[in-house]
Amino acid sequence: MQRNQMHRQIANLRKSLFDQGYLDEQFVQLEELQDNSNPNFVEEVVSLFYRDSARFLYSIDQALEKRPMDFSTLDSLMHHFKSSSTSIGAKKVKTECTHFRSHCNARNAEGCKRTFQQVKKEYTTLKKKLETYFQMSRQAGPIEVECRPRVLSPFQYLISRISYLALSFLNT
């Protein structure tokens, strides 16, 4: 009974991440790739995102300090970070990345600096929320088979896998 209650809490937390706009459909697609042979797939992908994100955020932070500000470099770095964010369904982070890139196109240095702070805020908030979600999921253990999301067709699986591998390649 306690395990079922924990799974309900996890489901409510997950739902709130979508309802509050932190995650989008891409996260669901990642979840659909997770199965008994790779029960930590989503957490592993998100961990890779965090690792790669630290490098991007550091590079953007450094580029914002250079004078004159190189808006082309900033836009390129943020484009890559936005792509990574999109791959895990980080909706609010992706939205802030779009705002940042708009400021780059307008050559608005103050707008870039201000929006970058918001990017980092949304990134940090999502990271904390997902860490809680994954920790609770590990504690609760696997969901019974009948409660799992639908199984992907071989074609859907292949497309999702190719997308993931392409993203991994682009981030190296």
GUVEX-211667 format. One record per atom (N, C-alpha, C): residue number from 1; residue in one letter; x, y, z. Coordinates in pm, 1 decimal. Layout:
% GUVEX-211667
[r NUM, "A", [X, Y, Z]] ...
//
This chain:
% GUVEX-211667
[r 1, "M", [82.7, -120.3, 0.0]] [r 1, "M", [0.0, 0.0, 0.0]] [r 1, "M", [86.2, 125.5, 0.0]] [r 2, "Q", [191.2, 124.7, 82.9]] [r 2, "Q", [278.3, 241.4, 91.4]] [r 2, "Q", [348.1, 266.4, -42.4]] [r 3, "R", [383.3, 158.0, -111.9]] [r 3, "R", [448.2, 171.1, -241.4]] [r 3, "R", [354.1, 236.6, -342.9]] [r 4, "N", [227.3, 197.5, -340.1]] [r 4, "N", [129.3, 259.7, -430.1]] [r 4, "N", [113.4, 408.1, -399.7]] [r 5, "Q", [116.2, 443.1, -272.6]] [r 5, "Q", [105.7, 583.8, -234.1]] [r 5, "Q", [226.7, 662.1, -285.8]] [r 6, "M", [344.2, 601.9, -276.6]] [r 6, "M", [465.5, 667.1, -326.3]] [r 6, "M", [456.0, 688.3, -477.7]] [r 7, "H", [404.9, 588.4, -549.3]] [r 7, "H", [388.6, 602.3, -694.2]] [r 7, "H", [287.8, 712.1, -728.3]] [r 8, "R", [184.7, 727.3, -647.0]] [r 8, "R", [88.5, 836.8, -669.2]] [r 8, "R", [156.2, 972.2, -648.1]] [r 9, "Q", [239.7, 982.6, -545.4]] [r 9, "Q", [312.7, 1107.8, -520.9]] [r 9, "Q", [405.1, 1139.7, -638.0]] [r 10, "I", [471.1, 1038.2, -689.3]] [r 10, "I", [560.2, 1057.0, -804.6]] [r 10, "I", [479.0, 1102.1, -925.7]] [r 11, "A", [365.6, 1038.6, -947.8]] [r 11, "A", [278.9, 1076.5, -1060.5]] [r 11, "A", [231.0, 1220.6, -1045.9]] [r 12, "N", [197.6, 1261.1, -924.6]] [r 12, "N", [154.6, 1399.6, -900.9]] [r 12, "N", [268.3, 1497.8, -924.7]] [r 13, "L", [389.0, 1462.3, -880.4]] [r 13, "L", [505.1, 1548.6, -903.4]] [r 13, "L", [531.6, 1561.1, -1052.7]] [r 14, "R", [526.9, 1448.3, -1122.8]] [r 14, "R", [548.4, 1448.6, -1267.7]] [r 14, "R", [444.4, 1536.5, -1336.0]] [r 15, "K", [318.7, 1519.5, -1298.1]] [r 15, "K", [210.3, 1599.7, -1356.2]] [r 15, "K", [234.0, 1748.2, -1331.4]] [r 16, "S", [279.5, 1783.1, -1212.0]] [r 16, "S", [304.0, 1924.6, -1181.3]] [r 16, "S", [415.8, 1981.8, -1268.0]] [r 17, "L", [514.4, 1899.9, -1302.9]] [r 17, "L", [622.4, 1947.0, -1390.0]] [r 17, "L", [568.8, 1984.9, -1527.7]] [r 18, "F", [469.0, 1912.1, -1573.4]] [r 18, "F", [405.4, 1944.9, -1701.0]] [r 18, "F", [308.6, 2062.0, -1684.9]] [r 19, "D", [226.7, 2056.8, -1581.2]] [r 19, "D", [126.8, 2162.0, -1558.5]] [r 19, "D", [191.1, 2298.9, -1538.1]] [r 20, "Q", [306.0, 2302.7, -1473.0]] [r 20, "Q", [375.8, 2428.6, -1446.8]] [r 20, "Q", [465.2, 2470.6, -1563.3]] [r 21, "G", [468.6, 2390.5, -1669.6]] [r 21, "G", [542.4, 2427.1, -1789.8]] [r 21, "G", [691.0, 2397.3, -1786.6]] [r 22, "Y", [735.6, 2316.4, -1692.5]] [r 22, "Y", [878.3, 2283.0, -1687.9]] [r 22, "Y", [915.9, 2180.2, -1793.4]] [r 23, "L", [824.6, 2087.5, -1823.4]] [r 23, "L", [851.0, 1980.8, -1919.5]] [r 23, "L", [746.5, 1981.1, -2030.2]] [r 24, "D", [786.0, 1924.4, -2145.6]] [r 24, "D", [692.0, 1910.5, -2256.5]] [r 24, "D", [693.0, 1766.7, -2309.1]] [r 25, "E", [631.1, 1746.1, -2421.9]] [r 25, "E", [610.5, 1612.9, -2480.0]] [r 25, "E", [740.8, 1536.6, -2504.1]] [r 26, "Q", [849.6, 1604.9, -2526.6]] [r 26, "Q", [976.4, 1536.0, -2551.4]] [r 26, "Q", [1016.6, 1449.4, -2431.8]] [r 27, "F", [986.9, 1494.4, -2311.7]] [r 27, "F", [1017.4, 1415.4, -2192.3]] [r 27, "F", [937.4, 1284.9, -2194.5]] [r 28, "V", [813.4, 1292.0, -2238.7]] [r 28, "V", [729.2, 1172.4, -2249.8]] [r 28, "V", [791.2, 1075.2, -2349.8]] [r 29, "Q", [842.0, 1127.6, -2459.6]] [r 29, "Q", [905.2, 1041.5, -2559.4]] [r 29, "Q", [1027.3, 970.8, -2501.5]] [r 30, "L", [1103.9, 1040.3, -2419.6]] [r 30, "L", [1216.6, 975.0, -2352.3]] [r 30, "L", [1167.0, 863.6, -2260.7]] [r 31, "E", [1061.5, 892.0, -2186.7]] [r 31, "E", [1005.6, 791.1, -2096.2]] [r 31, "E", [960.0, 667.0, -2172.2]] [r 32, "E", [909.5, 686.3, -2291.4]] [r 32, "E", [861.8, 573.4, -2370.6]] [r 32, "E", [975.9, 482.8, -2415.8]] [r 33, "L", [1097.2, 533.6, -2416.1]] [r 33, "L", [1213.3, 452.6, -2452.2]] [r 33, "L", [1263.9, 369.1, -2335.2]] [r 34, "Q", [1222.1, 404.4, -2217.2]] [r 34, "Q", [1266.6, 333.6, -2097.0]] [r 34, "Q", [1189.3, 202.4, -2083.7]] [r 35, "D", [1261.4, 95.2, -2054.4]] [r 35, "D", [1196.1, -34.1, -2033.7]] [r 35, "D", [1274.0, -113.5, -1930.0]] [r 36, "N", [1235.3, -238.7, -1910.5]] [r 36, "N", [1300.1, -321.4, -1808.5]] [r 36, "N", [1447.6, -345.4, -1837.3]] [r 37, "S", [1486.2, -345.0, -1965.0]] [r 37, "S", [1626.8, -366.7, -1998.0]] [r 37, "S", [1712.1, -243.1, -1969.4]] [r 38, "N", [1649.3, -127.4, -1961.4]] [r 38, "N", [1720.8, -3.6, -1929.4]] [r 38, "N", [1629.7, 83.0, -1842.5]] [r 39, "P", [1610.7, 42.9, -1716.5]] [r 39, "P", [1512.8, 111.0, -1630.6]] [r 39, "P", [1551.0, 253.0, -1589.5]] [r 40, "N", [1675.9, 291.1, -1609.6]] [r 40, "N", [1720.9, 425.5, -1571.5]] [r 40, "N", [1750.6, 512.9, -1692.7]] [r 41, "F", [1694.6, 477.0, -1807.0]] [r 41, "F", [1726.7, 546.5, -1930.8]] [r 41, "F", [1705.0, 697.3, -1920.7]] [r 42, "V", [1588.6, 738.5, -1874.9]] [r 42, "V", [1556.3, 881.7, -1869.8]] [r 42, "V", [1652.1, 953.9, -1775.8]] [r 43, "E", [1675.5, 897.4, -1660.2]] [r 43, "E", [1766.5, 960.6, -1564.7]] [r 43, "E", [1907.6, 971.7, -1622.6]] [r 44, "E", [1952.0, 870.3, -1696.4]] [r 44, "E", [2084.4, 874.4, -1758.5]] [r 44, "E", [2092.3, 983.4, -1865.4]] [r 45, "V", [1988.2, 994.9, -1947.4]] [r 45, "V", [1985.7, 1098.9, -2051.1]] [r 45, "V", [1987.2, 1237.3, -1986.5]] [r 46, "V", [1907.7, 1255.6, -1882.1]] [r 46, "V", [1902.7, 1384.5, -1813.2]] [r 46, "V", [2037.6, 1414.1, -1747.1]] [r 47, "S", [2103.7, 1312.6, -1693.3]] [r 47, "S", [2236.9, 1332.3, -1634.0]] [r 47, "S", [2337.8, 1376.8, -1739.2]] [r 48, "L", [2329.6, 1318.3, -1858.6]] [r 48, "L", [2416.2, 1362.6, -1968.8]] [r 48, "L", [2387.1, 1508.0, -2004.6]] [r 49, "F", [2260.0, 1542.7, -2004.2]] [r 49, "F", [2220.9, 1681.4, -2030.6]] [r 49, "F", [2284.9, 1775.0, -1928.4]] [r 50, "Y", [2278.5, 1739.6, -1800.6]] [r 50, "Y", [2338.0, 1823.5, -1695.9]] [r 50, "Y", [2488.3, 1837.9, -1716.7]] [r 51, "R", [2554.0, 1727.6, -1747.6]] [r 51, "R", [2699.1, 1732.1, -1768.9]] [r 51, "R", [2735.1, 1826.0, -1884.7]] [r 52, "D", [2666.5, 1808.2, -1996.8]] [r 52, "D", [2693.4, 1892.1, -2113.6]] [r 52, "D", [2652.1, 2036.7, -2089.9]] [r 53, "S", [2544.7, 2056.2, -2017.4]] [r 53, "S", [2494.3, 2191.0, -1990.3]] [r 53, "S", [2593.3, 2273.8, -1910.9]] [r 54, "A", [2660.8, 2212.4, -1817.1]] [r 54, "A", [2759.0, 2285.4, -1736.3]] [r 54, "A", [2864.2, 2348.3, -1826.8]] [r 55, "R", [2907.3, 2274.6, -1927.0]] [r 55, "R", [3007.4, 2326.1, -2021.6]] [r 55, "R", [2950.2, 2442.4, -2103.7]] [r 56, "F", [2827.5, 2425.5, -2153.7]] [r 56, "F", [2765.1, 2532.3, -2232.7]] [r 56, "F", [2743.9, 2658.5, -2148.8]] [r 57, "L", [2691.0, 2641.8, -2029.7]] [r 57, "L", [2663.6, 2757.8, -1944.0]] [r 57, "L", [2792.1, 2831.4, -1908.7]] [r 58, "Y", [2898.2, 2757.0, -1882.0]] [r 58, "Y", [3027.2, 2819.7, -1852.5]] [r 58, "Y", [3076.5, 2898.4, -1974.3]] [r 59, "S", [3068.0, 2837.7, -2092.0]] [r 59, "S", [3113.7, 2904.8, -2215.0]] [r 59, "S", [3033.3, 3031.3, -2243.2]] [r 60, "I", [2903.4, 3024.6, -2221.5]] [r 60, "I", [2818.9, 3142.6, -2243.0]] [r 60, "I", [2854.7, 3251.2, -2142.5]] [r 61, "D", [2872.7, 3212.6, -2018.0]] [r 61, "D", [2910.4, 3307.6, -1913.2]] [r 61, "D", [3040.9, 3378.3, -1949.4]] [r 62, "Q", [3138.4, 3302.0, -1997.5]] [r 62, "Q", [3267.0, 3360.2, -2037.3]] [r 62, "Q", [3250.1, 3453.8, -2157.3]] [r 63, "A", [3170.2, 3413.2, -2254.5]] [r 63, "A", [3148.4, 3495.4, -2374.3]] [r 63, "A", [3077.1, 3625.7, -2340.8]] [r 64, "L", [2991.4, 3624.0, -2240.1]] [r 64, "L", [2921.4, 3746.7, -2199.4]] [r 64, "L", [3016.6, 3848.7, -2137.9]] [r 65, "E", [3131.1, 3803.0, -2087.7]] [r 65, "E", [3228.4, 3892.9, -2024.5]] [r 65, "E", [3323.5, 3956.8, -2124.5]] [r 66, "K", [3334.1, 3900.9, -2243.1]] [r 66, "K", [3428.9, 3952.7, -2342.7]] [r 66, "K", [3380.3, 4084.4, -2400.3]] [r 67, "R", [3478.0, 4171.5, -2428.8]] [r 67, "R", [3448.5, 4299.5, -2493.1]] [r 67, "R", [3533.6, 4311.7, -2618.7]] [r 68, "P", [3478.8, 4345.3, -2731.0]] [r 68, "P", [3335.5, 4364.5, -2752.2]] [r 68, "P", [3263.8, 4229.4, -2748.7]] [r 69, "M", [3137.1, 4234.0, -2714.4]] [r 69, "M", [3057.3, 4112.6, -2704.4]] [r 69, "M", [3037.1, 4053.9, -2843.9]] [r 70, "D", [3066.1, 3924.4, -2857.4]] [r 70, "D", [3052.2, 3854.4, -2985.2]] [r 70, "D", [2914.3, 3787.3, -2989.5]] [r 71, "F", [2818.5, 3858.3, -3046.2]] [r 71, "F", [2680.3, 3809.8, -3047.9]] [r 71, "F", [2664.4, 3682.8, -3131.2]] [r 72, "S", [2746.7, 3668.2, -3233.3]] [r 72, "S", [2740.8, 3548.2, -3316.4]] [r 72, "S", [2781.8, 3424.6, -3235.9]] [r 73, "T", [2889.1, 3436.9, -3159.6]] [r 73, "T", [2934.5, 3326.4, -3074.0]] [r 73, "T", [2830.5, 3295.9, -2967.3]] [r 74, "L", [2778.3, 3400.2, -2904.2]] [r 74, "L", [2675.7, 3380.7, -2801.4]] [r 74, "L", [2553.4, 3309.2, -2858.2]] [r 75, "D", [2510.2, 3351.6, -2975.8]] [r 75, "D", [2393.9, 3290.2, -3039.0]] [r 75, "D", [2420.4, 3143.2, -3070.2]] [r 76, "S", [2538.9, 3113.5, -3120.2]] [r 76, "S", [2574.8, 2975.8, -3152.5]] [r 76, "S", [2578.6, 2887.7, -3027.6]] [r 77, "L", [2640.5, 2937.3, -2921.8]] [r 77, "L", [2645.9, 2862.0, -2796.0]] [r 77, "L", [2505.5, 2837.0, -2741.1]] [r 78, "M", [2422.8, 2941.0, -2743.9]] [r 78, "M", [2287.6, 2925.6, -2691.3]] [r 78, "M", [2204.3, 2833.9, -2780.3]] [r 79, "H", [2230.6, 2836.7, -2910.1]] [r 79, "H", [2160.8, 2745.4, -3001.3]] [r 79, "H", [2186.8, 2600.1, -2960.6]] [r 80, "H", [2312.4, 2568.0, -2931.0]] [r 80, "H", [2347.2, 2431.4, -2890.1]] [r 80, "H", [2285.2, 2396.2, -2755.0]] [r 81, "F", [2288.0, 2491.0, -2662.8]] [r 81, "F", [2227.6, 2466.8, -2531.4]] [r 81, "F", [2076.6, 2447.6, -2545.4]] [r 82, "K", [2014.8, 2527.7, -2630.1]] [r 82, "K", [1870.6, 2514.9, -2653.3]] [r 82, "K", [1838.1, 2378.2, -2713.3]] [r 83, "S", [1920.9, 2331.3, -2806.4]] [r 83, "S", [1899.1, 2199.3, -2865.6]] [r 83, "S", [1905.1, 2090.0, -2760.4]] [r 84, "S", [2001.8, 2099.4, -2671.3]] [r 84, "S", [2012.7, 2001.3, -2562.7]] [r 84, "S", [1890.9, 2007.7, -2472.0]] [r 85, "S", [1848.5, 2127.7, -2439.8]] [r 85, "S", [1731.5, 2146.1, -2353.0]] [r 85, "S", [1606.0, 2089.6, -2418.2]] [r 86, "T", [1593.4, 2111.6, -2546.7]] [r 86, "T", [1478.8, 2060.8, -2621.5]] [r 86, "T", [1476.8, 1908.7, -2619.7]] [r 87, "S", [1594.5, 1847.0, -2625.8]] [r 87, "S", [1602.3, 1700.7, -2634.0]] [r 87, "S", [1547.9, 1630.5, -2510.6]] [r 88, "I", [1548.3, 1697.2, -2394.9]] [r 88, "I", [1492.3, 1634.5, -2274.7]] [r 88, "I", [1354.8, 1691.1, -2239.9]] [r 89, "G", [1308.3, 1787.3, -2317.7]] [r 89, "G", [1176.0, 1844.5, -2291.8]] [r 89, "G", [1175.5, 1955.0, -2188.6]] [r 90, "A", [1288.6, 2023.9, -2172.7]] [r 90, "A", [1299.7, 2132.9, -2074.3]] [r 90, "A", [1234.3, 2258.7, -2131.2]] [r 91, "K", [1104.5, 2266.5, -2119.5]] [r 91, "K", [1023.8, 2369.3, -2186.8]] [r 91, "K", [1057.8, 2512.3, -2144.5]] [r 92, "K", [1062.3, 2539.7, -2014.6]] [r 92, "K", [1090.6, 2676.7, -1969.4]] [r 92, "K", [1233.2, 2718.0, -2004.6]] [r 93, "V", [1326.4, 2625.0, -1994.1]] [r 93, "V", [1465.1, 2654.9, -2030.5]] [r 93, "V", [1470.9, 2689.4, -2178.7]] [r 94, "K", [1405.1, 2608.1, -2260.0]] [r 94, "K", [1403.0, 2630.7, -2404.8]] [r 94, "K", [1344.0, 2768.2, -2437.8]] [r 95, "T", [1237.4, 2805.4, -2370.6]] [r 95, "T", [1173.8, 2935.5, -2393.8]] [r 95, "T", [1270.2, 3049.4, -2362.7]] [r 96, "E", [1340.9, 3039.1, -2251.3]] [r 96, "E", [1437.1, 3144.0, -2214.8]] [r 96, "E", [1553.6, 3148.3, -2312.9]] [r 97, "C", [1593.8, 3032.8, -2364.5]] [r 97, "C", [1699.7, 3029.4, -2466.1]] [r 97, "C", [1656.0, 3105.4, -2590.9]] [r 98, "T", [1530.3, 3089.9, -2627.6]] [r 98, "T", [1476.1, 3161.3, -2743.4]] [r 98, "T", [1480.5, 3312.0, -2720.0]] [r 99, "H", [1444.8, 3355.9, -2599.2]] [r 99, "H", [1451.5, 3499.0, -2566.3]] [r 99, "H", [1595.8, 3549.7, -2574.8]] [r 100, "F", [1687.3, 3471.1, -2522.7]] [r 100, "F", [1828.9, 3508.7, -2526.3]] [r 100, "F", [1875.0, 3526.7, -2670.8]] [r 101, "R", [1839.5, 3431.5, -2756.3]] [r 101, "R", [1881.5, 3439.6, -2896.1]] [r 101, "R", [1820.2, 3561.3, -2965.6]] [r 102, "S", [1699.9, 3599.8, -2925.6]] [r 102, "S", [1638.4, 3721.4, -2981.0]] [r 102, "S", [1721.0, 3843.9, -2944.0]] [r 103, "H", [1769.3, 3847.7, -2820.5]] [r 103, "H", [1855.0, 3959.3, -2778.0]] [r 103, "H", [1987.5, 3958.6, -2854.0]] [r 104, "C", [2039.3, 3840.0, -2884.7]] [r 104, "C", [2162.2, 3831.8, -2964.8]] [r 104, "C", [2138.1, 3890.9, -3103.2]] [r 105, "N", [2026.9, 3853.1, -3164.4]] [r 105, "N", [1994.9, 3904.0, -3298.3]] [r 105, "N", [1976.0, 4055.0, -3297.9]] [r 106, "A", [1926.4, 4109.2, -3186.4]] [r 106, "A", [1907.2, 4254.1, -3173.7]] [r 106, "A", [2034.7, 4323.2, -3124.9]] [r 107, "R", [2140.1, 4243.2, -3097.2]] [r 107, "R", [2268.1, 4295.3, -3046.2]] [r 107, "R", [2246.3, 4374.7, -2916.6]] [r 108, "N", [2161.3, 4320.3, -2831.5]] [r 108, "N", [2123.4, 4383.0, -2705.4]] [r 108, "N", [2200.9, 4315.7, -2591.3]] [r 109, "A", [2313.7, 4374.1, -2554.2]] [r 109, "A", [2401.3, 4315.3, -2452.5]] [r 109, "A", [2331.4, 4302.6, -2317.6]] [r 110, "E", [2263.0, 4406.3, -2274.6]] [r 110, "E", [2194.5, 4401.3, -2144.6]] [r 110, "E", [2082.9, 4297.2, -2144.8]] [r 111, "G", [2011.6, 4288.4, -2256.1]] [r 111, "G", [1907.0, 4187.2, -2267.7]] [r 111, "G", [1964.4, 4046.3, -2259.7]] [r 112, "C", [2079.8, 4025.9, -2322.8]] [r 112, "C", [2146.3, 3895.2, -2315.8]] [r 112, "C", [2184.3, 3862.0, -2171.9]] [r 113, "K", [2243.5, 3957.4, -2102.7]] [r 113, "K", [2287.1, 3932.9, -1964.3]] [r 113, "K", [2167.6, 3902.5, -1873.9]] [r 114, "R", [2064.6, 3982.6, -1887.8]] [r 114, "R", [1945.3, 3966.1, -1804.5]] [r 114, "R", [1877.9, 3830.9, -1832.7]] [r 115, "T", [1863.8, 3798.5, -1959.8]] [r 115, "T", [1797.3, 3674.0, -1996.7]] [r 115, "T", [1881.8, 3552.5, -1959.1]] [r 116, "F", [2014.7, 3566.2, -1965.0]] [r 116, "F", [2100.0, 3453.9, -1925.7]] [r 116, "F", [2079.5, 3419.5, -1778.4]] [r 117, "Q", [2058.0, 3520.7, -1696.4]] [r 117, "Q", [2028.5, 3494.2, -1554.7]] [r 117, "Q", [1898.5, 3414.3, -1541.7]] [r 118, "Q", [1801.7, 3445.7, -1625.2]] [r 118, "Q", [1674.3, 3373.0, -1623.8]] [r 118, "Q", [1692.8, 3230.0, -1675.4]] [r 119, "V", [1776.0, 3213.1, -1778.2]] [r 119, "V", [1806.8, 3078.4, -1829.1]] [r 119, "V", [1863.7, 2993.7, -1716.2]] [r 120, "K", [1961.7, 3049.1, -1644.7]] [r 120, "K", [2025.1, 2974.5, -1535.1]] [r 120, "K", [1925.8, 2944.8, -1422.8]] [r 121, "K", [1837.3, 3039.1, -1396.6]] [r 121, "K", [1736.5, 3018.9, -1291.6]] [r 121, "K", [1642.7, 2903.6, -1328.4]] [r 122, "E", [1592.7, 2904.4, -1451.0]] [r 122, "E", [1501.7, 2797.7, -1494.7]] [r 122, "E", [1573.8, 2663.0, -1499.3]] [r 123, "Y", [1697.8, 2663.7, -1543.7]] [r 123, "Y", [1779.0, 2541.8, -1548.5]] [r 123, "Y", [1797.0, 2484.6, -1407.8]] [r 124, "T", [1834.0, 2569.5, -1313.1]] [r 124, "T", [1857.2, 2525.7, -1174.9]] [r 124, "T", [1728.7, 2474.3, -1111.2]] [r 125, "T", [1619.5, 2544.7, -1134.1]] [r 125, "T", [1490.3, 2502.2, -1079.0]] [r 125, "T", [1451.2, 2365.6, -1133.8]] [r 126, "L", [1462.7, 2347.9, -1265.0]] [r 126, "L", [1428.4, 2219.5, -1325.9]] [r 126, "L", [1519.2, 2109.1, -1273.0]] [r 127, "K", [1646.4, 2138.9, -1261.2]] [r 127, "K", [1741.3, 2038.2, -1212.3]] [r 127, "K", [1701.6, 1989.7, -1072.8]] [r 128, "K", [1668.2, 2081.7, -984.8]] [r 128, "K", [1627.1, 2044.1, -848.8]] [r 128, "K", [1499.6, 1960.4, -851.0]] [r 129, "K", [1403.5, 2002.1, -931.4]] [r 129, "K", [1276.3, 1929.8, -937.6]] [r 129, "K", [1294.9, 1789.2, -995.1]] [r 130, "L", [1376.8, 1777.6, -1098.8]] [r 130, "L", [1399.6, 1645.6, -1157.2]] [r 130, "L", [1482.7, 1556.7, -1065.1]] [r 131, "E", [1576.2, 1615.6, -991.5]] [r 131, "E", [1652.4, 1536.2, -894.5]] [r 131, "E", [1558.8, 1475.9, -790.6]] [r 132, "T", [1462.9, 1554.5, -743.7]] [r 132, "T", [1363.3, 1504.2, -648.3]] [r 132, "T", [1279.8, 1393.7, -712.1]] [r 133, "Y", [1235.5, 1416.7, -834.2]] [r 133, "Y", [1154.5, 1318.4, -906.9]] [r 133, "Y", [1229.4, 1185.7, -922.4]] [r 134, "F", [1355.3, 1192.1, -967.0]] [r 134, "F", [1432.4, 1069.4, -988.0]] [r 134, "F", [1464.7, 999.8, -855.6]] [r 135, "Q", [1492.6, 1077.0, -753.5]] [r 135, "Q", [1520.8, 1018.0, -622.5]] [r 135, "Q", [1397.4, 942.8, -570.8]] [r 136, "M", [1282.5, 1005.8, -580.3]] [r 136, "M", [1158.4, 940.0, -537.0]] [r 136, "M", [1131.1, 815.2, -620.9]] [r 137, "S", [1157.5, 823.4, -750.6]] [r 137, "S", [1134.7, 708.9, -839.3]] [r 137, "S", [1224.7, 591.8, -802.4]] [r 138, "R", [1349.6, 619.7, -770.1]] [r 138, "R", [1441.8, 513.3, -728.4]] [r 138, "R", [1394.5, 448.9, -598.6]] [r 139, "Q", [1348.9, 532.0, -505.4]] [r 139, "Q", [1302.7, 479.6, -376.5]] [r 139, "Q", [1178.1, 393.0, -391.9]] [r 140, "A", [1089.5, 431.6, -480.0]] [r 140, "A", [963.2, 359.3, -497.1]] [r 140, "A", [980.3, 229.7, -574.5]] [r 141, "G", [1082.5, 223.6, -657.8]] [r 141, "G", [1101.5, 104.8, -739.6]] [r 141, "G", [1017.2, 111.0, -865.2]] [r 142, "P", [1028.7, 7.5, -947.8]] [r 142, "P", [958.4, 9.5, -1076.9]] [r 142, "P", [807.0, 4.0, -1061.3]] [r 143, "I", [741.7, 63.1, -1158.1]] [r 143, "I", [595.3, 59.7, -1165.7]] [r 143, "I", [555.3, -74.5, -1224.7]] [r 144, "E", [443.3, -126.2, -1180.0]] [r 144, "E", [394.7, -253.7, -1234.0]] [r 144, "E", [373.1, -239.9, -1384.1]] [r 145, "V", [388.0, -349.7, -1456.1]] [r 145, "V", [381.0, -350.3, -1602.2]] [r 145, "V", [252.5, -287.3, -1654.0]] [r 146, "E", [138.9, -318.0, -1592.1]] [r 146, "E", [12.3, -264.5, -1643.4]] [r 146, "E", [1.5, -113.3, -1626.6]] [r 147, "C", [86.9, -52.0, -1543.8]] [r 147, "C", [82.4, 92.4, -1521.8]] [r 147, "C", [180.8, 167.6, -1610.8]] [r 148, "R", [264.4, 93.0, -1681.9]] [r 148, "R", [366.6, 157.4, -1764.2]] [r 148, "R", [304.1, 225.3, -1886.2]] [r 149, "P", [375.3, 323.7, -1941.2]] [r 149, "P", [327.3, 387.8, -2063.8]] [r 149, "P", [321.6, 286.4, -2178.7]] [r 150, "R", [250.7, 323.5, -2282.2]] [r 150, "R", [236.1, 233.7, -2396.0]] [r 150, "R", [372.6, 200.3, -2456.8]] [r 151, "V", [378.5, 86.6, -2523.3]] [r 151, "V", [502.0, 41.5, -2586.0]] [r 151, "V", [513.0, 106.5, -2723.3]] [r 152, "L", [633.6, 146.5, -2758.0]] [r 152, "L", [656.1, 206.7, -2888.6]] [r 152, "L", [656.8, 99.9, -2996.8]] [r 153, "S", [611.6, 137.7, -3113.8]] [r 153, "S", [625.9, 48.0, -3227.8]] [r 153, "S", [774.0, 43.8, -3264.0]] [r 154, "P", [818.2, -58.3, -3337.5]] [r 154, "P", [959.8, -62.8, -3376.9]] [r 154, "P", [1002.9, 63.4, -3452.0]] [r 155, "F", [914.6, 117.0, -3535.2]] [r 155, "F", [948.1, 238.3, -3609.4]] [r 155, "F", [965.5, 357.5, -3515.9]] [r 156, "Q", [873.0, 374.0, -3420.2]] [r 156, "Q", [883.8, 484.5, -3324.1]] [r 156, "Q", [1012.0, 472.2, -3242.4]] [r 157, "Y", [1042.9, 350.4, -3201.7]] [r 157, "Y", [1164.5, 327.9, -3123.7]] [r 157, "Y", [1287.3, 366.0, -3205.9]] [r 158, "L", [1291.1, 321.8, -3331.3]] [r 158, "L", [1404.5, 350.9, -3418.2]] [r 158, "L", [1422.7, 501.3, -3436.6]] [r 159, "I", [1315.6, 573.0, -3463.4]] [r 159, "I", [1323.2, 718.2, -3482.0]] [r 159, "I", [1371.7, 785.9, -3354.2]] [r 160, "S", [1317.5, 746.3, -3240.1]] [r 160, "S", [1358.8, 806.3, -3113.1]] [r 160, "S", [1505.1, 778.0, -3085.0]] [r 161, "R", [1548.5, 656.8, -3112.4]] [r 161, "R", [1687.9, 618.6, -3086.9]] [r 161, "R", [1782.1, 697.5, -3177.3]] [r 162, "I", [1746.3, 710.8, -3304.6]] [r 162, "I", [1828.4, 787.3, -3398.5]] [r 162, "I", [1837.7, 932.4, -3352.9]] [r 163, "S", [1725.8, 989.2, -3309.0]] [r 163, "S", [1726.2, 1127.5, -3259.5]] [r 163, "S", [1819.1, 1142.1, -3140.5]] [r 164, "Y", [1811.1, 1047.6, -3048.4]] [r 164, "Y", [1896.6, 1053.3, -2929.6]] [r 164, "Y", [2043.8, 1042.2, -2968.2]] [r 165, "L", [2076.5, 947.4, -3057.2]] [r 165, "L", [2215.8, 929.2, -3097.8]] [r 165, "L", [2267.6, 1051.7, -3172.5]] [r 166, "A", [2183.9, 1109.5, -3257.4]] [r 166, "A", [2224.7, 1230.2, -3329.9]] [r 166, "A", [2251.7, 1344.0, -3233.1]] [r 167, "L", [2166.1, 1359.7, -3133.7]] [r 167, "L", [2185.9, 1464.1, -3033.8]] [r 167, "L", [2314.5, 1439.7, -2955.9]] [r 168, "S", [2339.5, 1314.8, -2917.7]] [r 168, "S", [2462.0, 1282.2, -2844.1]] [r 168, "S", [2584.1, 1315.8, -2927.9]] [r 169, "F", [2577.0, 1285.4, -3057.6]] [r 169, "F", [2687.8, 1315.2, -3147.4]] [r 169, "F", [2710.8, 1465.4, -3158.6]] [r 170, "L", [2604.2, 1542.1, -3170.7]] [r 170, "L", [2616.2, 1687.7, -3183.7]] [r 170, "L", [2672.9, 1752.6, -3058.5]] [r 171, "N", [2649.1, 1692.7, -2943.7]] [r 171, "N", [2694.8, 1750.4, -2817.3]] [r 171, "N", [2837.0, 1711.7, -2781.6]] [r 172, "T", [2903.1, 1630.8, -2865.2]] [r 172, "T", [3041.4, 1592.4, -2833.3]] [r 172, "T", [3139.3, 1687.6, -2893.4]] 
//
